[in-house]
């Protein structure tokens, strides 16, 4: 198109434009459903798909733009652990999505027949996080789940047989009446809005902003000299001790991936989440400027940079049962166990992390009552905010375990909605039967 013709067409478009009066506040709309899941992260996505596949009318609310949470937005795109001691202990919908993501991206699964020893990360599954998000979204749509992005709960009020939840989003105000409510926010935010007590540690684990650096040649770097410079930068304040965990050789060897800590990380409010992300990006810039001073890093590039920091710990519920470190490390099989978990005790601190591995043959379990806030009705949680002490939670919070408890919560909520009862009154045999029918691995009865 010639320039004069293009300008003329712009004029025509402007002439046809309509001036719209200021928009009034959005009209409150009312919606009803069987199961309402708040939080489309690792656990919430699976809970919603499972409830939908059981025929429950299901709504999934996510404050961001995609599903997956820690696995996608936070960049921990190496979920695990699904296998323990030479056999698979977690399967079901989460495993289904992980395998589909690997296959569609022409990837390979680890060889799970090879023991990892204390290198548990060898059985974590590398996936494309954004592809996982797309496949999870597709699975939700196929299951009949109504997805609501960019919305957050404002109020949570009990009704005679369920909950009334006020949601607010971009130009949207919705009130949802639901029979069953599942809190998968990671922060037990819904539980807090409902006026139910939560707990948190005075000293929480740090967060991590995941990124990966490239464009440098490790054999050409004088690591001793660079390590000495790193020590000096920490002493002068040019770098904070948590900007680069461990040695510079270890940091560069993995491209800086998961190589930092953000002290005081907190995602429980918009203000604290903002502050956490700012601290993470400030640390990244300090590291880049420090390295760029060296000729060996003249061509260094950022190969990936996540939009949000990963958060390890905020609030947890006080459940009908609390999983302790002793329960976890002894492999206690709870009488109401609905899922397995498998990961070392993985408590991070500002100086790093030293995993404490389980003894051979130990496979912990997750009881249904740890997903039910104490004395509540028609309410479940799934994900890292389950009822557990801090040390047990440091292992329970990983993706495979959260996927397993999300599926258990989805089954329980769907069955409770159908029967018109509360989750604690759903027969355990029915829950276990449906979990098995949908591919999950259920711990043996004690």
JOJOFEN-V757028 format. One record per backbone hydrogen bond with DSSP energy under -1.0 kcal/mol. NH is the residue of the N-H (numbers start at 1). CO is the residue of the C=O. E is the energy in kcal/mol with one decimal. If there is no record, write none. Layout:
nh=<NH:NH>
co=<CO:CO>
e=<E:E>
This chain:
nh=<6:7:8:9:10:11:12:13:14:15:16:17:29:31:33:34:35:36:37:38:39:45:47:48:49:50:51:52:53:54:55:56:59:60:61:62:68:71:74:76:77:78:84:87:89:90:92:96:97:98:99:100:101:102:103:104:105:106:107:112:114:119:122:123:124:125:127:132:133:134:135:136:137:138:139:140:141:142:143:144:145:146:148:150:151:152:154:157:159:163:164:165:166:167:168:169:172:174:175:176:177:178:179:180:181:182:183:184:192:193:194:195:196:199:207:208:212:213:214:220:221:223:226:227:228:229:230:231:232:233:234:235:236:237:238:239:243:245:251:252:253:255:256:257:259:261:262:265:273:274:275:276:277:278:279:280:281:282:283:284:285:286:287:288:289:290:291:292:294:297:298:300:301:303:304:306:310:316:317:320:320:321:323:328:329:330:332:337:338:341:345:349:352:356:362:366:368:370:371:374:376:380:381:382:386:387:389:393:394:395:396:397:398:400:402:403:404:405:406:407:408:409:410:411:412:413:414:415:416:417:418:419:420:421:425:426:431:432:433:434:435:436:437:438:439:440>
co=<2:3:4:5:6:7:8:9:10:11:12:14:173:175:177:57:57:180:59:182:61:41:43:44:45:46:47:48:49:50:52:51:35:146:37:148:40:68:69:70:75:76:87:84:82:82:439:92:93:94:95:96:97:98:99:100:101:103:102:110:111:116:119:120:121:79:77:128:129:130:131:132:133:134:135:136:137:138:139:141:140:58:60:64:62:168:166:164:162:178:157:176:155:174:152:172:169:167:29:165:31:163:33:34:378:36:380:38:188:189:190:192:191:316:262:310:304:255:301:217:218:221:222:223:224:225:226:227:228:229:230:231:232:233:233:233:240:259:247:248:249:252:251:254:256:242:207:262:269:270:271:272:273:274:275:276:277:278:279:280:281:282:283:284:285:286:287:288:291:294:295:297:214:212:212:210:208:199:385:369:372:369:387:324:325:326:327:334:366:364:356:352:349:345:359:339:336:367:368:318:373:181:371:183:383:370:323:389:390:392:392:393:395:80:398:399:400:401:402:403:404:405:406:407:408:409:410:411:412:413:414:415:416:416:422:423:427:428:429:430:431:432:433:434:436:435>
e=<-2.6:-2.5:-2.2:-2.1:-1.8:-2.0:-2.0:-2.2:-2.5:-2.2:-1.2:-1.2:-2.2:-2.6:-2.3:-1.3:-2.7:-2.4:-3.1:-2.5:-3.4:-2.0:-2.4:-2.4:-2.2:-2.5:-2.4:-2.6:-2.5:-1.2:-1.7:-2.0:-2.3:-2.8:-2.8:-2.5:-2.5:-1.9:-2.0:-2.5:-2.2:-1.0:-3.1:-1.4:-2.6:-1.8:-1.4:-2.3:-2.3:-2.2:-2.7:-2.3:-2.1:-2.2:-2.6:-2.6:-1.4:-1.8:-3.2:-1.2:-1.3:-2.2:-2.1:-2.0:-1.5:-2.6:-2.4:-2.3:-2.2:-1.7:-2.5:-2.7:-2.1:-2.2:-2.4:-2.1:-2.3:-2.4:-1.6:-1.4:-2.6:-2.7:-2.6:-1.5:-1.1:-2.1:-3.7:-2.7:-2.3:-2.8:-3.1:-3.0:-2.1:-3.7:-2.4:-2.3:-1.4:-2.2:-3.1:-3.0:-2.9:-2.8:-1.1:-2.2:-1.8:-2.7:-2.9:-2.7:-2.1:-2.4:-1.8:-1.7:-2.1:-2.6:-2.1:-1.9:-1.9:-3.0:-2.4:-1.1:-2.1:-1.4:-2.3:-2.6:-2.0:-1.9:-2.1:-2.4:-2.0:-2.3:-2.1:-1.9:-2.3:-1.1:-1.1:-1.9:-2.1:-2.8:-2.0:-2.7:-2.1:-1.8:-2.8:-1.8:-2.2:-2.4:-2.5:-1.3:-2.4:-2.1:-2.3:-2.2:-2.3:-2.4:-2.3:-2.1:-2.2:-2.3:-2.0:-1.9:-2.2:-1.9:-2.1:-2.5:-2.3:-2.1:-2.6:-2.6:-2.1:-1.9:-1.7:-1.5:-2.7:-2.6:-1.3:-2.2:-3.6:-2.5:-2.4:-1.3:-1.9:-1.2:-2.0:-2.4:-3.1:-1.8:-2.3:-1.7:-2.8:-1.7:-2.3:-2.8:-2.0:-2.5:-2.1:-2.9:-2.2:-1.2:-2.2:-2.9:-1.9:-2.3:-2.3:-1.7:-1.6:-2.4:-2.4:-2.7:-1.4:-1.4:-2.3:-1.9:-1.2:-1.6:-2.1:-2.9:-2.1:-2.3:-2.1:-2.1:-1.9:-2.4:-2.3:-2.3:-2.3:-2.7:-2.0:-2.5:-2.4:-2.5:-2.0:-2.1:-1.2:-2.1:-2.2:-1.4:-1.7:-2.7:-2.1:-2.2:-2.4:-2.3:-2.3:-1.5:-1.8:-2.5>
